[in-house]
Amino acid sequence: MFAFHNSKKPGEGYIAKDQCDAKCGQEIVDALVSRNPFIISAHRFIYEGRQYDALLGQPEVIALHNRLKQQRGQA
């Protein structure tokens, strides 16, 4: 099973579920990342020594994304 969550704000977005094995899921993630290298493609990651959970800690990940975007002048 593969689930994709797209959200601009916490609590908004959608989840699309379909039959998809790990290879299929990785191909989808790779295609998305090739179009936007700033996409977070890991469930959990460490940045600047802090652990983040992209699924369960969305507000913190969104705040990090916005901070980095602002630092790059992309706000």
N, C-alpha and C positions, 0 to 999 in steps of 0.2 A: 504494500500500500504506500502511496506517495501523497503527501499533503503539501500544498503550497500556500503560504500566507502572504498576502500583500496588504500593507497597511501604511497609510500616511500619518495617522494619529492613533494613539492607543485606543483600542476598542472598536476601531473602524477597519474595514478590509473584508476579505473573503477567504474562504478555504475551499479549494477544489480538490476533490479526491477521486482517484481512478486507479485501476490496476496498473501498476508500473513497478518493475523490478529495480534493483539498485543501479544497474547499468543505465536504464532509461532515465531514472531520476538524476543521475550524474550528468547525463547528456543535456537535460533541461537546465540544470544549474550552470554547466559550462557555457551554454548558449547565452544565458542571462548575464553571466559575468563577462563574457566577451563583448557584450554591448554596453555594460556599465561596470568597470573594474572596482567601483566603490561599493558594490553590493556585498553585504555580509553573507557569505555562503556556508558558514559554520554554525552549528547549533550553539556551541560554547567556544569562547575564545578569550585570550588574555591580551590586554592592551595597556601599556604603561604600568604593568605590574598588577592590574586589577582584573578580576575574572568577570566575564559577562555571559549571560545566557540569553541568546537572541529570541527564544520563544517565551520563556517565563519571566524575563526581565526586560520587556519591551520598553518601558519608560526610560530606563537607564541607557539602553542601546540607542534609542532615538535621541536622547540628550547628547550622547557621545557623537553621533552622526552630525547633529546640528552644530555642535561646537567645532568639529573638524571642518565642516563645510564653511562655517563662518571664518575660520582661520585661513582657509584657502581663498577667501574672497568670493565664494559662490553663493552667498546668502541671498 
